[in-house]
């Protein structure tokens, strides 16, 4: 995410390396490179220019603190300004209605239908809501079918009237259905077009006027950069929407849309899409995104993801097994499954401070654990529960069954043995407390295989 921008900003800050004080000259040189990096990231020229001017005004004349280098001070100033540029504070979604009506808008191909499902899943699992998805795309039968498929995936009902060609009527009927059947959130997926046109704007404006939604969200593909910002402005001029959703942010190496859009439409980014799975949705935190853009990682989000997979009862069972030297490969495999639920490996590594920079040229596979899983699944139940019985003959059979080399089996056995010893040592005192804080993640294996 934003790899190109992060790399160019890092190079810009190197100009200050070795200087003891921020001066007009060295800060001007650095910010010239920062502005160039923002322009390369497809940020609007005026926004980039105003941004660097504000940073320069704050930087000039400041004395460098004894614990900071000039580069570090400037990074902090850039981080603070980036945070403000992207919205400052986190913006929540309005759920005050009964039912709450959320209208989704956006161009065709922006990921609007898929994100409607992600939002429904988020509200169902994280906010304990009972959402209803509504298919209001009267032009594409495939869009109605797609929403039903998404609804089936997440266990959320989808309301549709395939024969009805009046989007306003469908939306109004859906809200009546929701009230009559105990749904407290209604998410209306509207038709998109390949470009902004008058017919499209009139239709969604009519739906908006008829149902007066509590939230109108504009969904945009982050990878389209400045085009995304221009489209958002056109929609906002007509709909006056409440917030922006950026999809496909995991594939955006530039970051122009995320940085520019708030400044142009003066509406907050509320959610981001970070992958294809239905749980690949995050609340947008401007400060955390600024830190990631500057290569600082995002430890808070990483911890939150780990906590979301935390199973207190499972953690207690694991602790007992460790104490009795009964931690086996079945337990190890369960920990891998928990890690995989946290998201893509590349995204997780990007949240670790310094790791993104250190591994920027390393391709991290989302299926990085598959070889480990194959080896463990080739073991018998007895071997998984009592790894000590695995001898050379068994290793040969396991390797053959998994389609791997025996050296890989040996390596896994060695890693497992080292991890088991470390976990045993951590059972006492502060280590035990740390283990409890880590919860279900304490069986985390070493860094997965990379290309």
VMD Tcl script that draws the C-alpha trace (Angstrom):
set ca {
  {0.00 0.00 0.00}
  {1.47 3.34 -1.15}
  {4.87 1.69 -1.62}
  {6.06 4.18 -4.27}
  {5.10 7.22 -2.22}
  {6.67 5.83 0.95}
  {9.93 5.13 -0.86}
  {10.12 8.61 -2.42}
  {9.34 10.39 0.84}
  {12.04 8.36 2.59}
  {14.56 9.51 -0.01}
  {13.42 13.12 0.43}
  {14.11 13.04 4.17}
  {17.62 11.72 3.57}
  {18.58 15.23 2.42}
  {18.53 16.35 6.06}
  {20.64 13.46 7.32}
  {23.68 14.71 9.21}
  {22.45 18.30 9.60}
  {22.24 19.68 13.13}
  {19.63 22.34 12.43}
  {16.73 22.94 10.06}
  {17.57 25.87 7.77}
  {15.82 27.64 4.89}
  {18.07 25.85 2.43}
  {17.93 22.24 3.60}
  {14.21 22.34 4.39}
  {13.47 23.86 0.96}
  {15.44 21.08 -0.76}
  {13.68 18.41 1.24}
  {10.20 19.80 0.71}
  {10.84 20.19 -2.99}
  {11.35 16.42 -3.09}
  {8.28 15.87 -0.87}
  {6.17 17.92 -3.29}
  {7.57 15.95 -6.21}
  {6.73 12.69 -4.42}
  {3.15 13.87 -3.86}
  {2.77 14.88 -7.51}
  {4.10 11.49 -8.61}
  {1.47 9.94 -6.30}
  {-1.18 11.75 -8.41}
  {-1.94 14.41 -5.82}
  {-3.36 17.65 -7.23}
  {-0.63 20.28 -7.79}
  {-2.30 22.99 -5.67}
  {-2.87 20.55 -2.79}
  {0.77 19.40 -2.93}
  {2.05 22.99 -3.09}
  {-0.13 24.20 -0.20}
  {0.85 21.15 1.83}
  {4.59 21.75 1.54}
  {4.13 25.47 2.21}
  {2.39 24.72 5.52}
  {5.11 22.27 6.53}
  {7.82 24.81 5.63}
  {6.16 27.56 7.66}
  {6.12 25.30 10.72}
  {9.65 23.98 10.20}
  {11.61 27.18 9.59}
  {13.21 28.54 12.75}
  {12.36 25.55 14.95}
  {15.24 24.39 17.10}
  {16.02 20.72 16.90}
  {15.25 18.95 20.17}
  {18.22 17.23 21.77}
  {16.65 13.81 21.20}
  {15.74 14.46 17.58}
  {17.54 14.81 14.30}
  {16.28 17.38 11.76}
  {14.94 14.60 9.56}
  {12.91 13.17 12.42}
  {11.43 16.55 13.27}
  {10.43 17.16 9.67}
  {8.92 13.67 9.42}
  {6.77 14.51 12.43}
  {5.63 17.78 10.85}
  {4.83 16.00 7.58}
  {2.98 13.27 9.47}
  {0.85 15.82 11.34}
  {0.03 17.69 8.13}
  {-0.78 14.47 6.26}
  {-3.14 13.51 9.08}
  {-4.95 16.84 8.82}
  {-5.05 16.67 5.02}
  {-6.75 13.26 5.17}
  {-9.33 14.37 7.70}
  {-7.72 14.68 11.11}
  {-10.06 12.68 13.31}
  {-11.70 9.35 12.52}
  {-15.26 9.74 11.17}
  {-17.80 7.16 12.27}
  {-20.92 6.06 10.41}
  {-24.28 7.45 11.53}
  {-26.41 4.59 12.91}
  {-29.04 6.69 14.67}
  {-32.07 5.66 12.58}
  {-34.54 2.85 13.15}
  {-33.87 1.54 10.66}
  {-30.72 3.39 9.65}
  {-30.82 3.89 5.87}
  {-27.46 3.96 4.06}
  {-27.39 4.88 0.36}
  {-24.40 3.68 -1.63}
  {-23.34 5.66 -4.70}
  {-20.49 5.44 -7.17}
  {-19.39 4.52 -10.67}
  {-19.64 1.06 -12.18}
  {-16.53 -0.95 -11.38}
  {-15.72 0.95 -8.20}
  {-16.52 -2.09 -6.04}
  {-19.79 -0.63 -4.75}
  {-21.80 -3.86 -4.68}
  {-19.03 -5.86 -3.02}
  {-18.43 -3.13 -0.47}
  {-22.13 -2.97 0.33}
  {-21.74 -6.59 1.42}
  {-18.56 -5.82 3.36}
  {-20.30 -2.97 5.18}
  {-23.27 -5.21 5.99}
  {-20.90 -7.85 7.34}
  {-18.99 -5.25 9.38}
  {-22.18 -3.89 10.95}
  {-23.46 -7.40 11.64}
  {-20.29 -8.76 13.24}
  {-18.75 -5.64 14.82}
  {-21.81 -3.53 15.68}
  {-24.32 -6.31 16.39}
  {-26.76 -4.96 13.79}
  {-29.31 -6.77 11.63}
  {-28.70 -5.35 8.13}
  {-30.78 -5.70 4.98}
  {-29.11 -5.37 1.58}
  {-31.23 -3.82 -1.19}
  {-30.63 -4.35 -4.92}
  {-31.57 -1.07 -6.63}
  {-29.59 -1.52 -9.83}
  {-32.48 -1.79 -12.31}
  {-30.23 -1.97 -15.37}
  {-27.92 -4.90 -14.74}
  {-29.50 -8.25 -13.74}
  {-25.95 -9.43 -12.99}
  {-25.70 -6.75 -10.28}
  {-28.81 -8.12 -8.55}
  {-27.43 -11.66 -8.76}
  {-24.06 -10.48 -7.47}
  {-25.65 -8.88 -4.41}
  {-27.57 -12.09 -3.67}
  {-24.32 -14.08 -3.88}
  {-22.64 -11.61 -1.52}
  {-25.60 -11.79 0.86}
  {-25.46 -15.59 0.92}
  {-21.74 -15.44 1.73}
  {-22.24 -13.32 4.83}
  {-25.66 -14.57 5.91}
  {-27.49 -11.30 5.23}
  {-30.89 -11.08 3.54}
  {-31.10 -9.31 0.17}
  {-34.26 -7.49 -0.92}
  {-34.83 -7.28 -4.68}
  {-37.65 -6.82 -7.20}
  {-36.16 -8.03 -10.52}
  {-39.26 -7.08 -12.53}
  {-39.56 -3.59 -11.06}
  {-37.79 -0.90 -13.10}
  {-38.37 1.94 -10.65}
  {-35.43 2.40 -8.27}
  {-37.35 4.77 -5.99}
  {-40.21 2.27 -5.58}
  {-37.78 -0.57 -4.79}
  {-35.99 1.50 -2.15}
  {-39.23 2.59 -0.49}
  {-40.61 -0.98 -0.48}
  {-37.34 -2.27 0.99}
  {-37.53 0.17 3.91}
  {-41.13 -0.93 4.60}
  {-39.95 -4.56 4.51}
  {-37.14 -3.73 6.94}
  {-39.49 -2.05 9.41}
  {-41.92 -4.96 9.27}
  {-39.23 -7.62 9.79}
  {-36.95 -6.17 12.45}
  {-34.00 -4.99 10.31}
  {-32.24 -2.02 11.91}
  {-29.93 -1.12 9.00}
  {-30.87 -0.86 5.31}
  {-28.00 -0.67 2.81}
  {-29.17 0.35 -0.66}
  {-26.90 -0.58 -3.58}
  {-27.67 1.73 -6.51}
  {-26.83 1.55 -10.20}
  {-23.45 2.70 -11.40}
  {-22.30 3.88 -14.81}
  {-18.99 3.85 -16.60}
  {-18.94 7.65 -16.38}
  {-20.85 10.43 -14.66}
  {-23.98 11.22 -16.72}
  {-27.15 13.22 -16.20}
  {-29.52 10.24 -16.26}
  {-27.55 8.50 -13.54}
  {-27.38 11.62 -11.39}
  {-31.10 12.28 -11.75}
  {-32.00 8.74 -10.75}
  {-29.85 8.58 -7.61}
  {-30.91 12.12 -6.68}
  {-34.56 11.00 -6.89}
  {-33.85 7.96 -4.69}
  {-32.00 10.19 -2.23}
  {-34.88 12.67 -2.07}
  {-37.51 9.94 -1.62}
  {-35.87 8.00 1.22}
  {-33.83 10.76 2.96}
  {-31.01 8.39 4.03}
  {-29.15 8.82 7.31}
  {-25.89 8.19 5.45}
  {-25.03 8.67 1.78}
  {-21.66 7.13 0.99}
  {-19.64 7.56 -2.18}
  {-17.64 4.49 -3.20}
  {-14.56 5.09 -5.33}
  {-11.70 2.98 -6.66}
  {-8.54 4.34 -4.99}
  {-6.39 3.11 -7.86}
  {-7.91 5.66 -10.25}
  {-6.06 8.44 -8.40}
  {-6.97 11.99 -9.46}
  {-9.89 10.71 -11.53}
  {-11.38 9.37 -8.29}
  {-11.13 12.83 -6.75}
  {-12.78 14.50 -9.76}
  {-15.63 11.96 -9.77}
  {-16.15 12.45 -6.04}
  {-16.52 16.20 -6.59}
  {-19.13 15.67 -9.32}
  {-21.17 13.37 -7.09}
  {-20.86 15.60 -4.06}
  {-22.02 18.68 -6.01}
  {-25.24 16.81 -6.77}
  {-25.79 14.54 -3.75}
  {-23.93 16.29 -0.94}
  {-22.89 12.86 0.38}
  {-21.74 12.25 3.96}
  {-18.55 10.30 3.45}
  {-16.20 8.47 1.12}
  {-15.31 4.79 0.88}
  {-12.01 3.98 -0.84}
  {-11.92 0.49 -2.32}
  {-8.92 -1.48 -3.62}
  {-6.55 0.46 -1.37}
  {-4.41 -2.67 -1.01}
  {-3.47 -2.39 -4.69}
  {-2.81 1.37 -4.68}
  {0.93 2.09 -4.67}
  {0.50 5.85 -5.19}
  {-2.03 7.13 -2.66}
  {-3.23 10.23 -4.50}
  {-6.94 9.65 -3.87}
  {-6.54 8.99 -0.15}
  {-4.44 12.13 0.30}
  {-6.45 14.52 -1.91}
  {-10.11 13.61 -1.66}
  {-10.92 15.12 1.75}
  {-9.39 18.45 0.74}
  {-11.42 18.62 -2.49}
  {-14.90 17.56 -1.31}
  {-14.53 18.39 2.41}
  {-16.09 15.05 3.33}
  {-14.32 12.41 5.43}
  {-13.07 9.04 4.28}
  {-15.05 6.66 6.49}
  {-13.98 3.19 5.37}
  {-11.36 1.57 3.19}
  {-11.34 -1.74 1.34}
  {-8.12 -3.72 1.78}
  {-8.74 -6.98 -0.07}
  {-11.26 -9.25 -1.74}
  {-12.59 -11.09 1.31}
  {-15.79 -9.97 3.00}
  {-13.93 -8.98 6.18}
  {-11.37 -6.87 4.27}
  {-12.82 -3.58 5.51}
  {-11.23 -1.09 7.89}
  {-12.39 2.11 9.52}
  {-10.22 4.91 8.11}
  {-7.89 6.48 10.67}
  {-6.05 9.47 9.12}
  {-3.22 9.42 11.69}
  {-2.58 5.69 11.23}
  {-2.60 6.06 7.43}
  {-0.14 8.95 7.65}
  {2.18 6.77 9.72}
  {1.96 3.95 7.17}
  {2.65 6.33 4.28}
  {5.80 7.49 6.09}
  {6.96 3.92 6.75}
  {6.23 4.04 10.49}
  {3.94 1.02 10.43}
  {0.59 0.77 12.19}
  {0.99 -1.20 15.39}
  {-2.40 -0.14 16.79}
  {-4.30 -1.62 13.84}
  {-2.15 -4.75 14.00}
  {-3.00 -5.24 17.69}
  {-6.70 -4.60 16.99}
  {-6.71 -7.29 14.32}
  {-5.00 -9.71 16.68}
  {-7.50 -8.94 19.42}
  {-10.39 -9.52 17.03}
  {-9.17 -13.12 16.64}
  {-8.52 -13.54 20.37}
  {-10.30 -16.51 21.94}
  {-9.90 -16.39 25.72}
  {-11.02 -19.98 26.29}
  {-8.70 -21.27 23.57}
  {-5.84 -19.21 25.05}
  {-6.33 -20.87 28.45}
  {-6.29 -24.33 26.88}
  {-3.07 -23.51 25.04}
  {-1.43 -22.26 28.24}
  {-2.29 -25.50 30.04}
  {-0.87 -27.55 27.18}
  {2.35 -25.55 27.19}
  {2.72 -26.03 30.94}
  {2.32 -29.80 30.52}
  {4.53 -30.01 27.40}
  {1.48 -31.07 25.40}
  {1.50 -28.29 22.80}
  {1.31 -30.08 19.45}
  {1.03 -29.44 15.74}
  {-2.79 -29.31 15.86}
  {-2.45 -26.31 18.19}
  {0.23 -24.85 15.95}
  {-2.07 -25.21 12.94}
  {-4.91 -23.51 14.81}
  {-2.65 -20.51 15.48}
  {-1.79 -20.28 11.79}
  {-5.50 -20.17 10.96}
  {-5.96 -17.27 13.38}
  {-3.12 -15.33 11.78}
  {-4.61 -15.86 8.32}
  {-7.92 -14.40 9.50}
  {-6.13 -11.14 10.34}
  {-5.67 -10.31 6.65}
  {-3.11 -10.57 3.87}
  {0.48 -11.18 4.94}
  {1.74 -8.20 2.93}
  {-0.74 -5.91 4.70}
  {0.23 -7.28 8.13}
  {3.96 -6.86 7.44}
  {3.27 -3.26 6.38}
  {1.87 -2.57 9.85}
  {5.15 -3.52 11.55}
  {7.43 -0.46 11.94}
  {10.45 -0.77 9.65}
  {9.36 -4.10 8.16}
  {7.80 -2.56 5.06}
  {11.04 -0.77 4.22}
  {13.24 -3.76 5.01}
  {11.11 -6.08 2.86}
  {10.07 -3.64 0.12}
  {11.63 -5.77 -2.65}
  {10.40 -9.06 -1.19}
  {7.20 -10.55 -2.56}
  {5.11 -11.87 0.31}
  {2.56 -14.47 -0.70}
  {-0.91 -14.52 0.84}
  {-0.69 -18.32 0.81}
  {2.71 -18.23 2.49}
  {1.65 -20.81 5.10}
  {0.35 -23.39 2.64}
  {3.53 -25.51 2.68}
  {3.58 -25.58 6.48}
  {-0.09 -26.53 6.52}
  {0.49 -29.28 3.94}
  {3.28 -30.80 6.05}
  {1.22 -30.74 9.26}
  {-1.83 -32.18 7.51}
  {0.31 -35.05 6.22}
  {1.02 -36.12 9.81}
  {-1.09 -38.70 11.62}
  {-3.18 -37.55 14.61}
  {-0.64 -39.22 16.91}
  {2.27 -37.38 15.27}
  {0.50 -34.04 15.52}
  {-0.26 -34.48 19.21}
  {3.16 -35.95 20.10}
  {5.80 -34.49 17.75}
  {8.57 -36.30 19.66}
  {7.62 -39.62 18.00}
  {8.43 -38.29 14.52}
  {11.62 -40.08 13.43}
  {13.46 -40.14 10.10}
  {11.14 -42.77 8.61}
  {8.06 -40.77 9.57}
  {9.62 -37.54 8.25}
  {10.21 -39.21 4.89}
  {6.58 -40.31 4.71}
  {5.29 -36.89 5.79}
  {7.44 -35.10 3.18}
  {6.22 -37.41 0.43}
  {2.58 -36.97 1.48}
  {2.90 -33.18 1.51}
  {4.83 -33.03 -1.76}
  {7.72 -31.27 -0.01}
  {11.39 -31.99 0.61}
  {12.47 -33.73 3.82}
  {14.69 -30.69 4.53}
  {11.53 -28.58 4.83}
  {10.05 -31.06 7.31}
  {13.27 -30.91 9.34}
  {13.22 -27.11 9.28}
  {9.60 -27.03 10.49}
  {10.37 -29.51 13.27}
  {13.33 -27.39 14.37}
  {11.28 -24.17 14.37}
  {8.48 -25.87 16.27}
  {10.89 -27.20 18.90}
  {12.51 -23.77 19.38}
  {9.13 -22.07 19.63}
  {7.86 -24.65 22.15}
  {10.92 -24.07 24.36}
  {10.48 -20.30 24.16}
  {6.79 -20.55 25.04}
  {7.61 -22.80 27.99}
  {10.12 -20.24 29.26}
  {7.53 -17.49 28.97}
  {5.05 -19.29 31.21}
  {6.38 -17.68 34.38}
  {6.17 -14.12 35.67}
  {6.08 -11.34 33.10}
  {6.27 -13.82 30.28}
  {2.97 -15.37 31.34}
  {1.35 -11.95 31.41}
  {2.71 -11.19 27.94}
  {1.32 -14.50 26.71}
  {-2.11 -13.57 28.06}
  {-1.96 -10.21 26.31}
  {-1.05 -11.93 23.06}
  {-4.03 -14.21 23.52}
  {-4.72 -16.55 20.65}
  {-1.71 -15.29 18.72}
  {0.93 -16.84 20.94}
  {1.52 -19.78 18.65}
  {2.55 -17.50 15.84}
  {5.15 -19.21 13.64}
  {8.22 -17.51 12.22}
  {8.02 -15.30 9.15}
  {6.42 -17.32 6.34}
  {8.08 -18.29 3.16}
  {8.66 -15.41 0.72}
  {9.72 -15.09 -2.85}
}
mol new
graphics top color blue
foreach p $ca { graphics top sphere $p radius 0.5 }
foreach p [lrange $ca 0 end-1] q [lrange $ca 1 end] { graphics top cylinder $p $q radius 0.2 }
display resetview
